[in-house]
Amino acid sequence: MHTRAPSPGFTLLEMLLVLVLIAAAMALAMAAVSASLPGMRLRAAAKEVAAQLRFTRALAIRSGQPQDFLLEPRSRRWQAPDGRHGRLPDIGELRFRGASAAQFGAGPEAAARGIVRFFPDGAATGGQLRLAAAGGGWDVEVAWLTGEVRLRRIGESP
């Protein structure tokens, strides 16, 4: 009687097992990526606001005129000079601390806005914008004396 040597290929069961392992790895990777998307959107929004605050400061220094950066926390909108404007993502908490728009304007709508005013010498009224969600987030801080704009993760020391 003559016996054959096993062929060097894979069995159907082995191929199915490999496909199941690949599918499981992809599912875990997708879950990790989708869980980090809100944090990435918050970081991108904080970086954009910091860039626009720096632009507003530079414009105040260059033009020799005070320039305002406006923030409307309820509608999550911001406005910078030269027609620049944007909207912050509808994720988590948005909080602004700083000079009140009522100092520079009047009416009930002024109280619903935050404002950072930059002066020609580079100084500012100061303020802090916090974008937070799921125990993390970002602070965009404007120093009142120097007008320096800093971006830092919540919980990091300055």
C-alpha positions in Angstrom: 0.0 0.0 0.0 1.2 3.4 -0.9 0.5 6.5 1.4 0.7 10.1 0.2 2.6 12.8 2.0 0.5 15.7 3.2 0.2 18.7 0.8 2.0 21.9 1.8 -1.2 24.0 1.6 -3.6 25.3 4.3 -6.9 23.7 5.3 -10.1 25.6 5.1 -10.3 25.6 8.9 -6.9 27.3 9.2 -7.8 30.0 6.7 -11.1 30.7 8.5 -9.3 31.0 11.8 -6.9 33.6 10.3 -9.8 35.6 8.8 -11.6 35.6 12.2 -8.4 36.8 13.9 -7.9 39.6 11.3 -11.6 40.7 11.7 -11.2 40.8 15.5 -8.0 42.9 15.3 -9.8 45.3 12.9 -12.8 45.6 15.2 -10.5 46.5 18.2 -8.6 49.0 16.1 -11.8 50.7 14.9 -13.1 50.9 18.5 -9.9 52.5 19.6 -9.9 55.1 16.8 -13.6 56.0 17.2 -13.1 56.5 20.9 -10.3 59.0 20.3 -12.2 61.0 17.7 -13.9 63.4 20.1 -10.6 64.1 21.8 -9.0 64.8 18.4 -11.8 67.2 17.4 -11.4 69.1 20.7 -7.7 69.4 20.3 -8.1 70.6 16.7 -10.7 73.2 17.8 -8.5 74.4 20.7 -5.5 74.8 18.3 -7.6 76.8 15.9 -8.8 79.1 18.6 -5.3 79.6 19.9 -4.1 80.4 16.3 -6.9 83.0 15.9 -6.1 84.6 19.2 -2.5 84.9 18.2 -3.6 86.4 14.9 -5.8 88.9 16.7 -2.8 89.9 19.0 -0.5 90.3 16.0 -3.1 92.5 14.2 -3.4 94.7 17.2 0.3 95.2 17.4 0.7 95.8 13.7 -2.3 98.2 13.3 -1.8 100.1 16.5 -5.5 99.6 17.3 -7.2 97.4 19.9 -8.6 94.2 18.4 -11.3 91.9 19.8 -11.7 88.2 19.8 -15.4 87.3 20.5 -16.7 84.0 21.8 -20.4 83.1 22.1 -20.4 80.0 24.4 -24.1 79.2 24.0 -23.9 79.0 20.2 -20.3 77.8 20.3 -19.2 80.4 17.8 -16.1 82.6 17.7 -15.2 85.7 15.7 -11.8 87.3 15.1 -10.9 90.4 13.1 -10.8 90.5 9.3 -14.0 88.5 9.0 -12.5 85.3 10.5 -15.1 83.2 12.3 -15.8 79.6 13.2 -17.7 77.2 15.2 -16.5 74.9 18.0 -17.6 71.2 18.0 -20.7 70.1 19.9 -18.7 67.9 22.2 -18.5 68.2 25.9 -18.3 71.3 27.9 -17.3 74.8 26.7 -16.5 77.4 29.4 -15.0 80.9 29.1 -13.6 82.9 31.9 -12.3 86.4 31.4 -13.4 89.9 30.6 -17.1 90.3 30.0 -18.3 91.7 26.7 -20.5 94.0 28.9 -17.3 96.0 29.6 -17.0 96.9 26.0 -20.7 96.8 24.8 -24.2 97.0 26.2 -27.3 95.0 26.2 -28.3 91.5 27.3 -26.7 89.9 24.2 -23.3 91.3 25.3 -23.5 89.4 28.6 -23.8 86.1 26.7 -20.4 86.7 25.0 -16.8 86.4 26.1 -14.3 88.8 24.8 -10.5 89.0 24.7 -9.3 92.5 23.7 -5.7 92.8 22.6 -4.0 96.2 22.8 -1.3 97.7 20.5 1.4 97.1 23.1 0.6 93.3 23.0 -1.2 93.2 26.3 -4.7 91.8 26.6 -7.7 91.6 28.9 -6.8 87.9 29.4 -9.0 84.9 29.6 -9.3 81.2 29.5 -11.3 79.0 27.2 -11.8 75.4 28.3 -13.0 72.6 26.0 -13.6 69.5 28.1 -15.1 66.1 27.5 -14.9 62.6 29.1 -12.5 63.7 31.8 -10.0 65.4 29.5 -9.7 68.4 27.3 -7.8 71.6 26.5 -7.3 75.0 27.9 -6.5 78.0 25.7 -5.2 80.7 28.0 -4.4 84.4 27.3 -2.1 86.1 29.8 -3.4 89.6 30.5 0.0 91.3 31.0 1.8 89.9 28.0 -1.0 88.7 25.7 0.7 85.4 25.3 -1.6 82.6 24.1 -0.9 79.2 25.6 -2.5 75.9 24.7 -2.3 73.1 27.3 -4.0 69.8 28.1 -6.3 70.0 31.2 -4.3 68.7 34.2 -0.9 69.7 32.9 1.1 72.1 35.0 1.8 75.4 33.3 
